[in-house]
Amino acid sequence: MSDETPRLRVAMIGYGFMGAAHSQGWRTAPRFFDLPAEPVMAVIVGRDAARVEDARHRFGWERAATDWRSVIDDPDIDVIDICTPGDSHAEIAIAALEAGKHVLCEKPLANTVAEAEAMTAAAERAAANGVRSMVGFSYRRVPAIGFARRLVQEGRLGDIRQVRALYLQDWLRDEDGPMTWRLDKASAGSGSLGDIGAHAVDLVEHLTGSRLSSVSGTLATFVEERPLLGDTVGLSGTASDERGRVTVDDAAWFTGRLDGGLAAGAIGAFEATRYATGRKNSLRIELSGSRGAIAFDLEAMNELQVYDATAPAGEQGFTRIIVTEPEHPYMANWWPTGHAIGYEHAFSHEVVDFVTAVATGVDPEPSFADGLHIQRVLAAVAGSAAANSAWTPIP
């Protein structure tokens, strides 16, 4: 970048797990990619002055603040990056968009469909004035997923008939593990369904260009009470004898029908759980088509399994492709051929795509409207589960 490269001054609200991941993305992307604008890590925002100052120092932000409204009112800030729990997304995003700030918001977009609708309406109004917004489904930016999408779009799978998407974790399997905000419906909106199931839905639709039109779902909560910590939201302190009530799902299962795109008429099976003992972060996607199939697992994120059903019978079988070549999405900007990348790189790619869209005046993807659709899918699954798994249409 030259001294003449325009700058985008960023304020990030939230400094927990996602704050750390986003900081990595903002810090690293301009050092490996030639961006049309230079992102500047201007302000990190959190409620606790001491903790946010520590995060500022560790993550590399210029200054810290404790009031998100102050950075939205700051004329020197161009971008608001929202990494807070879902219950604050709508208020912050709408205020930022109305103030003319570009917005990157973590998924799921909101805690309710009504909130997501209000955010999308605000984004559409802002877009008319050149203000951009994007929801952060980072797994779209994993190179193996980008490569898989290319194969699907090229017709290598033919007509897609079935999809399977599972997101399996086990970090809640200990029933004496402490309460966190992710287990509180008021803060998180939902449990495994929204936290990780949203990723499974988004990737299936992103890969196929199709959308879920109806679902039949089941939700379960296995452990209904957990010990409280001294600071439940901040995950600090020590466990006490007092227990808090878990108000979200621990696991979600649902089937769905897809319309449009390359999977029109296909059926899908989805699962999201934080109780899959032994599975640490296994996001597994499999698409089965008339000409072939692909399979991906985030626990082997630099690999894609590809099956060519048009090959001679004696040569058919899943081929393991290591997605580390310059020809693969994003990879030419990283290491020499054959060298793997990790989870954090998806956030750098997210920054690349967002900054490029803002600087060149195009609407980034996924949009808030895409996030709203995912919110409607989550609501339909929850509604179906409450109605004995009745098939439920998605508006």
BAGUTOR-228936 format. One record per residue (C-alpha): residue number from 1; x, y, z. Coordinates in Angstrom, 2 decimals. Layout:
N
- k_X_Y_Z
- NUM_X_Y_Z
...
END
This chain:
395
- k_X_Y_Z
- 1_0.00_0.00_0.00
- 2_1.16_3.52_-0.74
- 3_0.74_6.73_1.21
- 4_-2.07_7.59_-1.20
- 5_-4.13_4.48_-0.36
- 6_-7.40_5.57_1.29
- 7_-7.93_4.51_4.88
- 8_-10.87_2.92_6.63
- 9_-10.81_3.57_10.35
- 10_-12.43_0.67_12.18
- 11_-14.12_0.53_15.58
- 12_-14.74_-3.00_16.87
- 13_-17.40_-3.48_19.56
- 14_-16.75_-6.56_21.69
- 15_-13.46_-8.17_22.68
- 16_-14.18_-11.82_23.50
- 17_-13.60_-14.87_21.31
- 18_-14.92_-13.22_18.15
- 19_-13.18_-9.97_19.00
- 20_-9.87_-11.80_19.05
- 21_-10.64_-13.53_15.73
- 22_-11.73_-10.31_14.05
- 23_-8.68_-8.47_15.38
- 24_-6.50_-11.13_13.76
- 25_-8.30_-10.52_10.48
- 26_-8.00_-6.72_10.57
- 27_-4.34_-6.90_11.59
- 28_-3.21_-9.52_9.08
- 29_-5.22_-8.97_5.89
- 30_-3.48_-5.78_4.74
- 31_-0.06_-7.39_5.24
- 32_-0.73_-10.29_2.86
- 33_-3.26_-8.85_0.40
- 34_-3.05_-5.76_-1.79
- 35_-6.22_-4.01_-0.67
- 36_-7.82_-0.96_-2.33
- 37_-8.12_0.66_1.12
- 38_-6.07_0.31_4.28
- 39_-8.03_-0.77_7.38
- 40_-6.86_1.03_10.52
- 41_-7.55_-0.61_13.90
- 42_-8.68_2.60_15.55
- 43_-10.88_1.72_18.55
- 44_-11.89_-1.38_20.49
- 45_-15.00_-1.05_22.66
- 46_-16.12_-2.93_25.77
- 47_-18.02_-2.20_28.96
- 48_-15.21_-2.97_31.40
- 49_-12.48_-0.31_31.15
- 50_-9.68_-2.48_32.52
- 51_-10.49_-5.51_30.38
- 52_-10.98_-3.59_27.18
- 53_-7.69_-1.78_27.73
- 54_-5.98_-5.15_28.15
- 55_-7.64_-6.35_24.94
- 56_-6.51_-3.18_23.16
- 57_-2.92_-3.91_24.11
- 58_-3.05_-7.61_23.23
- 59_-4.89_-7.27_19.92
- 60_-3.18_-4.12_18.63
- 61_-5.87_-1.44_18.60
- 62_-4.96_2.26_18.84
- 63_-7.28_3.10_21.72
- 64_-10.05_1.67_23.88
- 65_-13.52_2.99_24.74
- 66_-16.38_1.87_26.98
- 67_-19.34_3.47_25.16
- 68_-20.24_2.16_21.71
- 69_-22.34_5.22_21.01
- 70_-19.25_7.40_21.24
- 71_-17.56_5.65_18.32
- 72_-20.70_5.79_16.21
- 73_-20.79_9.55_16.82
- 74_-17.10_9.88_16.00
- 75_-16.71_11.38_12.48
- 76_-13.25_9.79_12.14
- 77_-14.69_6.24_12.28
- 78_-15.68_4.66_8.97
- 79_-16.50_1.05_9.91
- 80_-18.29_-0.53_12.86
- 81_-17.45_-4.20_13.47
- 82_-20.00_-5.83_15.81
- 83_-18.68_-8.78_17.86
- 84_-21.12_-8.61_20.78
- 85_-23.78_-11.12_21.89
- 86_-26.83_-11.18_19.63
- 87_-29.12_-9.18_21.90
- 88_-27.25_-5.95_21.05
- 89_-26.74_-6.45_17.31
- 90_-29.87_-4.66_16.15
- 91_-29.46_-1.54_18.28
- 92_-25.79_-1.08_17.39
- 93_-26.10_-1.91_13.69
- 94_-29.10_0.32_13.05
- 95_-27.50_3.25_14.87
- 96_-24.25_2.76_12.93
- 97_-25.96_2.53_9.55
- 98_-28.05_5.61_10.24
- 99_-24.84_7.44_11.13
- 100_-23.35_6.51_7.75
- 101_-20.92_3.87_9.02
- 102_-20.21_0.69_7.08
- 103_-21.10_-2.34_9.24
- 104_-19.70_-5.84_9.61
- 105_-21.89_-7.83_12.01
- 106_-21.21_-11.29_13.41
- 107_-23.70_-14.09_12.81
- 108_-26.43_-14.86_13.47
- 109_-27.59_-11.42_12.39
- 110_-29.95_-10.97_15.35
- 111_-31.84_-12.85_18.04
- 112_-35.26_-12.57_16.39
- 113_-36.74_-12.27_12.93
- 114_-38.21_-8.87_13.83
- 115_-34.78_-7.54_14.80
- 116_-33.24_-8.94_11.62
- 117_-36.00_-7.34_9.53
- 118_-35.32_-3.96_11.12
- 119_-31.58_-4.34_10.51
- 120_-32.13_-5.32_6.89
- 121_-34.43_-2.36_6.30
- 122_-31.79_-0.04_7.79
- 123_-29.13_-1.62_5.58
- 124_-31.23_-1.11_2.47
- 125_-31.81_2.55_3.34
- 126_-28.11_3.05_4.01
- 127_-27.10_1.30_0.77
- 128_-28.91_3.99_-1.19
- 129_-26.33_6.41_0.25
- 130_-23.34_4.18_-0.47
- 131_-23.12_2.66_3.02
- 132_-22.26_-1.07_2.96
- 133_-23.11_-3.88_5.35
- 134_-22.22_-7.56_5.67
- 135_-22.93_-10.42_8.05
- 136_-19.90_-12.43_9.13
- 137_-20.34_-16.03_7.98
- 138_-16.59_-16.57_7.98
- 139_-16.61_-20.20_6.82
- 140_-17.57_-19.05_3.33
- 141_-13.97_-17.84_3.15
- 142_-12.29_-21.20_3.85
- 143_-10.41_-21.98_0.60
- 144_-11.73_-25.56_0.45
- 145_-15.29_-24.20_0.61
- 146_-14.53_-21.69_-2.14
- 147_-13.07_-24.48_-4.25
- 148_-16.11_-26.69_-3.56
- 149_-18.44_-23.90_-4.65
- 150_-16.48_-23.53_-7.89
- 151_-16.89_-27.24_-8.63
- 152_-20.62_-27.08_-7.92
- 153_-21.10_-24.03_-10.14
- 154_-19.14_-25.67_-12.96
- 155_-21.65_-28.54_-12.92
- 156_-19.18_-31.14_-11.73
- 157_-21.79_-32.65_-9.38
- 158_-24.65_-32.51_-11.86
- 159_-28.09_-32.26_-10.30
- 160_-27.72_-32.15_-6.51
- 161_-30.23_-34.49_-4.90
- 162_-29.20_-34.67_-1.25
- 163_-27.26_-32.53_1.19
- 164_-25.99_-33.33_4.66
- 165_-24.70_-30.63_6.99
- 166_-23.59_-31.27_10.56
- 167_-21.84_-29.00_13.03
- 168_-20.57_-31.11_15.91
- 169_-18.85_-29.83_19.07
- 170_-18.55_-31.26_22.59
- 171_-17.59_-28.31_24.82
- 172_-20.84_-28.53_26.83
- 173_-20.77_-32.27_27.54
- 174_-19.65_-31.69_31.16
- 175_-22.88_-31.01_33.02
- 176_-20.95_-29.10_35.69
- 177_-19.46_-26.73_33.15
- 178_-20.41_-23.13_33.99
- 179_-23.17_-20.98_32.59
- 180_-22.20_-18.57_29.80
- 181_-24.17_-15.99_27.87
- 182_-24.44_-18.51_25.05
- 183_-26.80_-20.57_27.24
- 184_-29.11_-17.63_27.97
- 185_-31.86_-17.08_25.40
- 186_-32.11_-13.39_26.26
- 187_-28.49_-12.86_25.24
- 188_-27.94_-15.52_22.57
- 189_-31.39_-15.95_21.01
- 190_-30.91_-19.70_20.66
- 191_-28.36_-22.37_21.46
- 192_-26.67_-24.78_19.08
- 193_-29.29_-23.98_16.45
- 194_-28.26_-20.35_16.01
- 195_-24.69_-20.48_17.28
- 196_-23.40_-23.19_14.94
- 197_-26.44_-24.48_13.02
- 198_-26.61_-21.13_11.24
- 199_-23.21_-21.88_9.69
- 200_-24.41_-25.25_8.36
- 201_-27.47_-23.67_6.75
- 202_-25.49_-20.81_5.24
- 203_-22.84_-23.07_3.73
- 204_-25.36_-25.39_2.09
- 205_-27.15_-22.45_0.53
- 206_-23.89_-20.72_-0.41
- 207_-22.50_-23.83_-2.11
- 208_-25.66_-24.69_-4.04
- 209_-27.26_-21.33_-4.70
- 210_-30.48_-22.89_-3.39
- 211_-32.56_-21.89_-0.40
- 212_-34.40_-23.88_2.21
- 213_-38.13_-23.50_1.66
- 214_-39.51_-25.65_4.48
- 215_-38.18_-27.54_7.49
- 216_-39.13_-30.15_10.05
- 217_-37.15_-29.89_13.28
- 218_-36.48_-31.14_16.77
- 219_-34.65_-29.36_19.60
- 220_-33.34_-30.80_22.87
- 221_-31.84_-29.43_26.07
- 222_-29.93_-32.10_27.98
- 223_-28.68_-30.12_30.98
- 224_-31.15_-27.54_32.23
- 225_-29.10_-25.96_35.05
- 226_-25.43_-25.06_35.34
- 227_-23.26_-23.43_38.03
- 228_-22.90_-19.68_37.89
- 229_-19.57_-17.90_37.89
- 230_-18.69_-14.68_39.62
- 231_-19.07_-12.98_36.24
- 232_-21.17_-15.15_33.94
- 233_-20.96_-12.90_30.89
- 234_-17.25_-12.35_31.14
- 235_-16.53_-16.00_31.96
- 236_-14.31_-14.99_34.86
- 237_-14.41_-15.75_38.54
- 238_-15.04_-19.09_40.22
- 239_-18.07_-21.37_40.21
- 240_-20.52_-20.99_43.06
- 241_-23.22_-23.19_44.57
- 242_-25.82_-21.08_42.80
- 243_-27.05_-22.49_39.51
- 244_-28.48_-20.75_36.48
- 245_-31.16_-22.07_34.17
- 246_-30.23_-22.99_30.60
- 247_-32.86_-21.45_28.35
- 248_-31.62_-22.53_24.91
- 249_-31.30_-25.76_22.96
- 250_-28.28_-28.00_23.40
- 251_-28.86_-29.80_20.11
- 252_-30.94_-29.35_16.98
- 253_-31.90_-31.78_14.23
- 254_-33.93_-30.92_11.18
- 255_-34.68_-31.92_7.64
- 256_-35.40_-29.46_4.88
- 257_-36.46_-29.03_1.26
- 258_-34.49_-26.78_-1.07
- 259_-35.76_-24.65_-3.93
- 260_-33.99_-22.88_-6.79
- 261_-30.33_-23.00_-7.68
- 262_-28.42_-26.19_-8.35
- 263_-30.17_-28.15_-5.58
- 264_-33.76_-27.40_-6.58
- 265_-35.95_-30.20_-5.26
- 266_-33.20_-31.66_-3.09
- 267_-33.68_-32.73_0.50
- 268_-31.29_-31.93_3.31
- 269_-30.42_-33.31_6.73
- 270_-28.97_-30.93_9.32
- 271_-27.62_-31.34_12.85
- 272_-26.08_-28.88_15.29
- 273_-24.92_-29.96_18.72
- 274_-22.45_-29.03_21.43
- 275_-22.73_-32.52_22.98
- 276_-21.07_-34.66_20.27
- 277_-18.47_-36.25_22.52
- 278_-15.07_-36.28_20.86
- 279_-15.98_-33.81_18.11
- 280_-14.19_-30.52_18.77
- 281_-15.16_-28.35_15.82
- 282_-16.45_-30.63_13.10
- 283_-18.45_-28.75_10.49
- 284_-19.23_-31.44_7.93
- 285_-20.85_-30.78_4.56
- 286_-21.66_-33.41_1.94
- 287_-23.42_-32.81_-1.37
- 288_-24.55_-35.77_-3.48
- 289_-25.30_-35.20_-7.16
- 290_-26.03_-37.08_-10.36
- 291_-22.45_-36.68_-11.64
- 292_-20.46_-36.60_-8.43
- 293_-20.18_-35.61_-4.79
- 294_-18.10_-33.48_-2.44
- 295_-17.41_-33.85_1.27
- 296_-15.77_-31.37_3.65
- 297_-14.91_-31.43_7.35
- 298_-13.60_-28.34_9.13
- 299_-11.39_-30.54_11.32
- 300_-9.45_-31.18_8.08
- 301_-10.04_-27.71_6.70
- 302_-7.34_-27.79_4.00
- 303_-8.86_-30.86_2.35
- 304_-11.81_-31.52_0.07
- 305_-13.05_-34.99_-0.84
- 306_-14.28_-35.13_-4.45
- 307_-16.07_-38.06_-6.14
- 308_-16.38_-38.24_-9.93
- 309_-19.27_-40.53_-10.80
- 310_-18.50_-40.17_-14.54
- 311_-15.13_-41.90_-14.23
- 312_-14.80_-45.55_-15.31
- 313_-16.30_-47.89_-12.72
- 314_-12.93_-49.28_-11.78
- 315_-11.53_-45.81_-11.06
- 316_-14.34_-44.34_-8.99
- 317_-13.76_-43.31_-5.40
- 318_-13.41_-40.19_-3.30
- 319_-10.22_-38.27_-4.13
- 320_-8.53_-36.29_-1.35
- 321_-7.52_-32.89_-2.69
- 322_-5.19_-30.75_-0.57
- 323_-6.48_-27.22_-1.09
- 324_-3.18_-25.34_-0.76
- 325_-2.30_-24.42_-4.34
- 326_-2.16_-20.89_-5.79
- 327_-5.09_-21.88_-8.04
- 328_-7.32_-22.31_-4.99
- 329_-9.31_-19.34_-3.59
- 330_-7.19_-16.91_-1.49
- 331_-4.19_-19.27_-1.32
- 332_-1.87_-17.41_-3.69
- 333_-1.42_-14.71_-1.03
- 334_-0.17_-17.04_1.68
- 335_2.59_-19.64_1.85
- 336_4.45_-21.71_-0.76
- 337_2.44_-24.47_-2.41
- 338_1.46_-27.31_-0.09
- 339_1.58_-25.27_3.14
- 340_-1.64_-25.35_5.18
- 341_-3.52_-22.45_6.73
- 342_-5.75_-22.32_9.82
- 343_-9.06_-21.22_11.31
- 344_-7.97_-17.60_11.73
- 345_-7.27_-17.13_8.02
- 346_-10.98_-17.14_7.21
- 347_-11.29_-13.86_9.14
- 348_-8.47_-12.31_7.13
- 349_-10.30_-13.33_3.95
- 350_-13.50_-11.85_5.37
- 351_-11.71_-8.53_5.87
- 352_-10.30_-8.71_2.32
- 353_-13.74_-9.17_0.80
- 354_-15.44_-6.58_3.01
- 355_-12.79_-3.88_2.51
- 356_-12.69_-4.52_-1.24
- 357_-16.46_-4.20_-1.51
- 358_-16.56_-0.99_0.53
- 359_-13.65_0.58_-1.36
- 360_-15.02_-0.30_-4.79
- 361_-18.63_0.60_-4.02
- 362_-20.29_-2.80_-4.32
- 363_-22.53_-4.61_-1.86
- 364_-20.60_-7.33_0.00
- 365_-21.92_-10.83_0.58
- 366_-23.50_-12.25_2.60
- 367_-25.80_-9.28_2.97
- 368_-28.07_-8.43_5.87
- 369_-30.90_-9.74_3.67
- 370_-29.07_-13.08_3.53
- 371_-28.72_-12.96_7.32
- 372_-32.45_-12.27_7.62
- 373_-33.22_-15.36_5.55
- 374_-31.04_-17.49_7.85
- 375_-32.88_-15.99_10.83
- 376_-36.18_-17.05_9.27
- 377_-34.84_-20.58_8.81
- 378_-33.81_-20.73_12.49
- 379_-37.23_-19.44_13.56
- 380_-38.97_-22.00_11.35
- 381_-36.94_-24.85_12.88
- 382_-37.80_-23.65_16.39
- 383_-41.45_-23.30_15.41
- 384_-41.50_-26.77_13.91
- 385_-39.93_-28.26_17.06
- 386_-42.62_-26.59_19.17
- 387_-45.28_-28.11_16.90
- 388_-44.15_-31.73_17.14
- 389_-41.80_-31.43_14.14
- 390_-44.54_-30.27_11.78
- 391_-43.32_-29.21_8.34
- 392_-43.00_-25.44_8.50
- 393_-42.61_-23.10_5.51
- 394_-39.95_-20.39_5.47
- 395_-41.31_-16.99_4.43
END
